[in-house]
Amino acid sequence: MDPLLKIENLNVSFRLSDSKVLAVRDVSFQLEQGKTLGLVGESGCGKSVTAFSLLRLIYPPGVIESGTIRYQGKDLLTMNDEEIRKIRGRQIAMIFQEPMTSLNPVFRIGYQISETIRLHLNRDKEEAREMAVDLLRQVGIPSPETRYNSYPHELSGGMRQRVMIAIALSAMPSVLIADEPTTALDVTIQAQILDLLLRLQQERRMSLLIITHDLGIVANAADEIAIMYAGEIVERGSVERIFQGRLHPYTTGLFEAIPRIGENRERMKNIPGLVPTLTESPTGCVFYERCFKRGDECLKQTIPLREISEGHYVRCIRV
């Protein structure tokens, strides 16, 4: 069976006055019906740009240069504006990274949910209100009838995130993109939000793309993991394969940097060096300067994402 969402060789850049930044390069992955993919990497690696590209939300100076984004077999990059608006929010929805800036501060939260329902599902005002209250109840907002009339600033960070989830689910999408859904929340609320997302996914059989820098989140939530570095996916595979048999040196560095209970360390391990800013196509491996496995051959060719074993892909010629 074909995947619900399939991205192949996606390239996105941002043009500057005298150069351009290559934000996403040769990114490929797919999302099966009802499955969860965790897109993992440090800040600035291109995770959010990839997510915005899936919804065609890249605007100048950003440019989607090449690649395909197929949803149910149709390439979203070839659709006109009217066609993509029917997909955006209705079929593929997104929970944005910061709920306080994503919610409109001058409108009540109930209005923002019900207007989304009216736009995508063509419901009348009263029916949209009933559905909005029910959504607030589903995402765990107490006293939803009362909270329907609250403004965003009257809610806590965790409750605002629940409202964002309600808005994203209001049109009953088949794909949900969650961009850092637990950022800036305390640990207890993080766990509640993650449990909520997974419960709603199972109830609705949605496909879920979780974008995060937290390996603990994907360990508990994802079926497959894609590790991203400097705009490229450097390793991709099932949760079991990545956690038990990680192969790329960057993935190894990420796991070694995780603090562990009971382990006596004088200082935390880190990956030496800095992430490169790519203003021109790199020659060879972008991780070369920070890699403990590097060799001269790593700089002589473009490094492809190779399938090392069934379903396990690595962008490294030294593996």
Disulfide bonds with the S-S distance in Angstrom:
none
